[in-house]
Amino acid sequence: MLQKGTTSAGPGSASLILDAIRVAGTISRVGISQVTGLTGATVSNVVRRLLEQDLILEIGRAESTGGKPRVLLELNPTARYAIGVHLDHSALTFVVVNLAGAPVFQETQSGIAQASPDEVVERMAHEVDAMILRSGIERERVLGVGLVSPGPLTSQSGIHLAPPFMKHWEEYPLDVRLSEATGLPVLLENDATASAVGEYWSGGTDREANFATLFMGTGLGAGLFMQGSQYSGASGNAGEVGHTCVDINGPQCWCGMRGCVEFMAGPHAVVAKAHSDSVLAHELGLTALPPDSEITSQFAVIATASAAGNTRARALLEESARYIAVAAHSVANILDLQMIVLTGQGFAAASDIYLPRLQETLSNSFFARSSHSVDVRLSRAAETAAAIGGAAIVLQSEFVPQRSASLVANVRKAGAVSELSTLSK
């Protein structure tokens, strides 16, 4: 498995320097010393090793301000790669990302339906091998696979408590089986947390250190970042906002609680309400779909009809958005967030409904709004965010296992990023 706390450049200071370069984008050796607190000699020695290993590049010099122009450094994006696999009932999504967290290859396939776990793992392993070949990447540059699935998860057995449509996956050792099938290290994470890591690593949060992602695919969850580090909770299942109660007298959810927001307003609920009205279901074309059509596909049909002017389809989505806005409001209040990023196929399909509703709710009633606002935005890669995040978790585990909580703030204070503007060609 990936060894946390080490890199090929050596442990400790190498990881810290790599993360400083990644956070800053472009930075000099002097800038690295300022933001990390490492001595100039240590920075020079580590940077030399990182250059020898092709992990970073010298890209030019900053314009002189009176002394010798500083040499600027940045990550070498082609030095290493990671693979992300998002396992969901509705779809299998695969991505290859480079060291900077940017996707270089991606593919989405039909979901797992009722296939056995062993069959799906074989399918995933075959696609991982095929992607490496098609992308032309040297296999030794691939660090591993980030496998992402709905939670709750345990590190020993994969999915611990599965929703009804994935019951046959309970206690299946996902990461172990996929690692055996691919010959690559595999890290397992839930979809919402993975999407948050992906947003942070790839720059989708503009270096904001306190934010949450709301992930809506088949279900609804949240990924949490506090002071520049992901917050996973005691068992790695923090952020299950979909199982926040919004109606204590509501229907029983599969998790054991009543009136959960996912059960009341998630994609399953929206699709079920559309089917409960036979006239509407026929009007939307839902009755013409195969009986085993995936929930995300049916939800997308409703979203498309809403965007085309169907008022009843729009009403279903607006009701869902009101519930989810309440859940987002609770998360923002509890954690005093400055940003919420909407990710996943559900938000991608109906962002015109959900995004303004959440923005309005948080603008009008966020408790700390007199101190700061909450920036609510749609992910730039909403449909593939979880898979990208899975790959980013591999990169993070390998190169940035212990991020300093103050690193992002130090980069800002030192003004290291400003060196970009004085780059001499």
N, C-alpha and C positions, 0 to 999 in steps of 0.2 A: 504493500500500500504506500501511498504518498507519505513521506516522513515530514511531519510538521516541525517547523523550526529550522529547516536546513534548505540550502540551495546549492547548486553546483559551484557557486562562488564562495561558499562558506556561510556559516550560520550568523545570526545576530545582525552585525553591522551591514552585511551585504543585503539582507532582507529590508532593513530600514532604508538604505540608500536606494534600492530599487523602487520601493514604495514612494519615496520622496520624488524621484524622477517621474513616476507614473502620475502622481497627484499633480505635480507642477506642469507636466507636459513637456516643457523645455526648461532646463535649469543649468547653472554652472556649478563647478566644484565649490566655489565660495558660497553660493546659494544653498547647496546641500549642507554645508557645515552650519549655516545659520539656522536652518529649519530642523536639523536633527540633533544639534549639540555635539556632534562628533568632531574631533580635531581635524585640522587640515591634512595632517599626515595620514590619518586613518582613512579619510575620504579619498585621498590620492591613491593609496595602496589598493583599496577596494575597487575604485573606479578602473584602475589599470587591469585588475583581474576580470572585471565585468566586460571590459573592452576586448580582452584576449578571448573571452568565451563568446563574443559576438552578441551578448545580451543587450548592450547599449551601443549607441553611435555618437560620435562627435559630428555635429552638423554645421559648424561654422563658429564665428565669433560675434559677440555682442559689440556694439559700437563703443569705442573707448570714451570714458568719462574723465580722462586725465591720467590713468594708469595703463597698464598692459591690458588689452582687450581680453575679456573672459571667454574661454572656450565653452560652448553650450552643448549639453548632452540631452539625449532623449532615448526612450526604449527602442530597441530594434524589433519591430512588430513581427518579423518573419523568423525570429530566433527560436521561438517555441510556439506550439499550438495546443489547444485542448478541444475536446469534443463534448458537446452537451446533448443529452437525450431527454426529451420530455415524454413521459409515459402518462397517457390519459385515456379514459374510456373512449373519447371522441376522436382522438388523433394521436399519432406518433410523430414527434417533431425532432429532427436531427440538425445540429449545426456544428461547424468547425469555426473556432475563433482564433485569431492570432494573439500575440502577447499583449497587444494593446486592448484586447477585448472586442475587436471588430470582427463581425462575421465574414468569412471568406467563402463559405459554402453552406447551403442549408436546403432542407427538403422536408416536406410534410406528407405523411402517408395516412391512409385510413386507420381508424382506431382499433382497439384490441378486441372489441365486441366480447364474445364469450370464450375466446381462445384460452387455452391453458397457459399458465405462467411459463412453463418450459418452452412452449411453442413461441411465445412472444419474445422471450430472451434469445432464442435462436434467430428469430427475425431481426432483432435489434443488433445482435453481433454481426450478422451478415451485412447489414447496412453500414455499420461502423467500418468494417473492412473495405466495403465498396467505396465509401466516401474518401477514405485515405488514398485509395488508388486513383479515384477520379480527380481529386484535387491536386494530385502530384506532389503531395507533402511526404518528405522522408519520415518513415514510421518512427525513427528514433527521436524525432523532434516533437512527437505527440506525447504529452505528459500523462494523459489519462482521460477518463470519462467521468463527467458529472451527470449522474442519473437522477432525474427529478420526477416526483410522482405526488399525487394527492396525499395528505396526511390523514390521521396522525401516523408518525413513523417511530420506529425504534432502531437503534444501531445494530441490534442483534437479529432482527427478523423482518425488516422492511416495513410494510404496512401493518399496523397493529390493530386498528379499528377501521374497517373499510366501509364506505357507503354501500347501499344495497346492490348496486350494479357492479361492484368489484369485490364481493364477498369471497370469491374463490382465490383472492390474492392475500388474504389475511395470513400473517406469520410466514410468508414466503421470503426466503433470504435473497432479495433482489440483487443487492450489490455483489454478494459472493458469487452468485450464479453468472452474472454478466461479466465479472472479472475473469472467471474460469473460461467463459466462452470467447472472450476477446484477447486474453493474455495481457490486458492493460489494467492498471490500478483504477478502481471505481470508487467514487464518493457519492453518497446518497443524501438527498435533501428534499424537503417539501417544496412544492411549486411556488408558493407565495414568497418564502424566504429567498429562494433562488432568484426570483425576478428582481428582488431588491438588490441583491449582490450584483446582478447583471447591470442594473441601472447605474449603480455607483461606479462599477469598474469601467464601464464604457462611456461615462461622462454624461449620462442622461439626466443627472441631478445638478449639473453645474457646480459640483463640489460641495453641495449642501450636505452637512454632516448629521442633521436630525430630520429624518423623513420616514415615511412609510409608503409601501406600495400596496394598493388594493388589487388583488388578482381575481378576475372572474373568468373562469373557463367553464367546466362542468359545474364547479362549485364556487365558493367565495372564501378568500383568505387574505391575510395581510402579512407582508414582510416588513420587519422593523430595523431601522438603523439609528443608533444612538451614539453621538460623539464620534462619528466616522467608523463605527464598528457594528456589525450585525448583532442583533439581540435575538437569541434563540430560545431562551428559557431553560428550565431544569432538564427537560427531556428533548429539546430541539423542536418543540411544537408551539412556540409562542406565535401569537398573531392569528389564532383561529377566530377571526372576527365574524365569520359566517355562522358561528355557534354562539353568538351573543343574543340574548333574549330581547325581543322587541314587543312581545305580547305574552304575559304570564299565563293567559288563558288560551293561548293558541294551540294548534295541533302538535302532537308529539313528534319530535324530530328523531331521526335514526341514532343521533348521538346520545339520546336519553333525556334531553331538555325539551321544554315546550316553547313554541313561538320563536324559534331561531330565525335570524334574518335570512339565512340561506334557504331554509324551508319555506319561509313566507314570501321571499322576493328574489331568490336566485333564479338562474336559467330554467331549472326544472319546474319551479313554481310558475314562471311566465308561460312556459310551453303547456303545462297542465291546464292553466286557466284558459288558454286559447282553445285547447281541445274540448274543454267543458262546454263551449258554445259551438255546436255543430255547424251552425250557419257561418260563423266567423272562421272556423277551421277550414271549411270548404272554400270560403272566399279567399283565404290566404294561400291556399294550395297545400295545406298541411295534410289533408286526407289523401292527397295524391302521392305523398312520399311513401317509401317502403316502411313497413311496420317497425323495423328495427333501426330507423334513421337516428343518427346521433343527436343528442340534445343541443349541442352547439350549432349544428346545421339547422335544426328547426328554429332555434332562437334567432339565427341570422336571417331566416325567412321572415320572421316577424319584424325584425329590425328594418329589413329592406322595404317591407310593406309600409311601415311607419314613415320612413323617409320619403316614400312615394305619395304620402298623403292619406293613408288609411287611418282614420281617427281612432278607431277601436284598438287597432294594433298599438298606436301611440299611447293610448290610455293605459294599456297593460304595462308598457315600459315606464311610463311616468309614475305609476303606482310603485313599481319595483324600485325606481330611483329614489323615491321619497324614503322608503325603508332603508336603503343602503346609505343614503345621506345621513340618516340618524346614526347608523353604525360608524360611519366615517367621523362624524362629529364627536362621538364618544372617544374614539381612538385619539383624535387630535387633542381633545381636552385632557385626557389622562396623561399623554406623553408630551404635551406642549410642543406639538410638531410645527415645523415651518414649511413643510412640503408634503403633498400626497400625490403619488404618481399612479395613474390608472393603467393597468396592464391586463393582458389576457384576451382571448378571442371575444368574450362577451362585451367588454368595454370597447374593443376595436370595432365591433359590428354596430354598436349603438351609442357611440361617444357623443353624438348630437343631443341625446337625451340625458345621459348620466353626468357628463362633464359640467354643463351649466347648472344642473340641480345641486351637485356637490359644491360648486363654487358659490352659489347663492346661499346655501345653508351655512357654510363656514364663514362667509363674509358677514352674514347677519347675526350669527349666534355663537361663534367661537369665543370661548370665555376670555382668552387673553388678547382679543382683537385690538384693544387699545394700545397694546405693546407691539404687536406684530401681526401680520396677516398670514394666512396659510395659502401657499401657492399650490393650486390643484391643476395638474396637467396630464395629458395623455402621453403614454410612452411612445417614443419614436419607433419602437419595434414591438408594439403591443401583442401581436399574434405569436411572436416567437420569443417573447421576453423570458419565459421560464427556461427554455432550452439554452438560450444565451447565458442566462444566469448559472445554469448547471456547469457550463464550460468555465465561466468566470470563477466559480468556487474552486475548480481545480487549479487555476492560475493563482488564486489567492492563497490556497493551502500550500502550494509549492514555494511561492516567492514572497508572500506577505503574511506569514502565519501569526504574527503578533504585532498588530498595528498599534503605534502609539496613539492614544486618544487625542493628543494635542497636535498631531502632525499636520492635519489640514489647516488648523488655525495658525500654526507657525508658518506654513507656506504663504498664507494670506498676509500675516503681519510683516514677514520679511520682504514681501514684494518680489519674491523670486520669479513669479510668473511674468512680471513686467519686463524681464530681460528679453522676452520674445519680441517686444516692440522695437528693440534696438539691434536686432540681428543684422550683421553685416554679411553680405553674400560674397 
